[in-house]
Amino acid sequence: MNNPLDTTNDKTKHTSKDGPSIEVLRITVEEQRREYDILSDSKHRVANKTLTLTGAGLALLTFLYADGEIFIPTEIYGQIFYTVGALLNIGALATLLFATKPSGTWELPPEIDTLESLDEKDERKYLEYIKNRYITCYKSNAKHYQTKQRLMNMSFYPLVFGAIILIIIKLFGGQ
């Protein structure tokens, strides 16, 4: 009786003396393509969130200082809170602006030069090349994404808390 979970008889189908079969390489490349697409989409979402937070921070500063008045309280505790709120906002905005700066190059799995001069006749070698390029690009691009994600996350709470402090001072406690 054939057991569908028994792969001992299928070893020749999925491996060869040169490595995985072409079928396995195709599946691997397809999985890596999906992971790369997820990473690319995540990068775009983080960039959008970073720009949105930067715009929100700048809109907050516009709201707070549009009338041209600096609303520093006269009490010492109010001045301390004002300074803390202003530093939190300025620090968060500086971090967000730094996060929008391009850092390194976003690598693409198929190198254009290689594709233009493609003369490979062996499908296995080409699939292995693409598989290795996906792995290399994912590692490189994941570093860029993680840096941007970390900077955005690091600036979110200071921006919110600084905004709350400054808005409360502006509405209820300025000069």
N, C-alpha and C positions, 0 to 999 in steps of 0.2 A: 504494500500500500504506500502511495506517495504522500509524504508529509510536506505541506507547503512551507513550513518553517525550516525544514532541513535544507541547508545550503551547501552541504558537503559535495553534492554532485554538480553544483553549479559553479564551482571554483574556476573552471576554465572559461566560463562565460564572463566573469567579472574581473579577472586578473590575467595577466600574462607575464612573461619573463621580463618585459620592459616596464611594467607597472600596471596601473588600473586600465581596464578596457576603455574603449572609446565611448561606450554607453555610460559608464560611470563618470568619465571625464565630462561628458555633456551635462549630466545631472549636476555635477559639482560646479561647473561654470554657471549653470542656470541658478543654482542656490546662491552663489557668490554675487551674481548680477542682482538678485533680489536684495541681498544684504547691502550691497553698494547703493542701490536705489533708496533704501530706507535711510542710510546714512546721509545721502545727498538731500533727501527731503527734510531730515532733521536739521541739517545745516541751514537750509532756507528758512525753516520755522524759527530757529534761534536768531537768525539775522533779522527777521520780521519783528520778533518780540523785542530784540535789543533796540531797534529803531523806534518802535512804539513807546518803549519806556523812556528813551531819550527825548522823544517828542513830548511825552507827558511831563517829564521833568522841566523841560524848557517852557511848556505852557504854564506850569505851576509858578515858575519864576516870573513869567509875564503877568500872571494874575496878581502875584504878591507885590510886585514893584511897578505896576503900570501907572499908578498915580504919581510916581516919582518920590514918594515918601519912604524913608527908612523907619520902620516901626519898632525900634529897639526900646524895650521897657526900661523904666527908670530904676526899678528894684534890681538888686544884685542877682537874685535867683532868676528873674526874668531875663537878664542879660546872659546868664549862663545857659538857660534853656534856648535862647535865641541863637547863641553861638553854636551850641550842640546841633540844633536843627539846621542851621546854615551849613555847618561843616558836613553833616550827613548828606545833605542835598548836593553840595558841591563835589564831595567825594564820590557819590553815586553817579553823578553826571560825568565826572572825569573817567570813572571806570567804564561806563557805558560808551563814551566816545572812544576810549581806547579799544573796546571790544569791536567797534565798527571798523577799525583799521585793518586793512588786509594783512594777513600773516601767512607768508609762504604761498606756494602754488597748490591749487587743488588738482590732484593728479587724476588723469583719465586712464582707465584700464587699457584700451587699445592705443598704443602710441601711433600717432599720425605718420611719422616717418616709416615705421615698420609696416603699416598698412599700405602706404603708397608704393613701397618696394617689396610687396609680398610676393615671394616666389616659393613659398613652402608648399610642397606637394603631399607631405605626410600629415594626415589629419590629426594623429596622435600628438605630434610635436607642436602643432599649432594650438590644439586644445590645452596642452600643458603650458605653453607660453601664456595663453589667455588666463588660465587658472593662476599662474604665478603672478601675473600683472595685477589681477584682482586682489590677491593677498597683499602685495606690496602697496598698492594704492589704498586699500582699506586701512592698513596700519598707519600710513602717512596721513591720510585724511582724517582718521579718527582722532589723532592728536590735535589737529586744528579745531575740529568740532568740540572736543572736550574742553579746550582752552576757552573758546567763545562761550560755551555753556556755563563754565565755572564763573567767568567774569559777569555774565548776565545774572546768574543766581546770587552772586556775591553782592551785587548792587541793588537788588530788589528791595530787601527789607530796610536798608539805610534810606533809600528814596522814599519809601512809604512812611517810615517813622519821622524822618526829617520834614516831610510834607505835613504830617499831622501836627507836629510841634509848631511849625511856622504858621499854619493856618489858624490854630487856636490862639497863638499870640497876636496874629493880625486881627482876628475878629473880636477877641475878648480882652487883650491886655496891652496893646501898644500905647504909645503916647497920646 
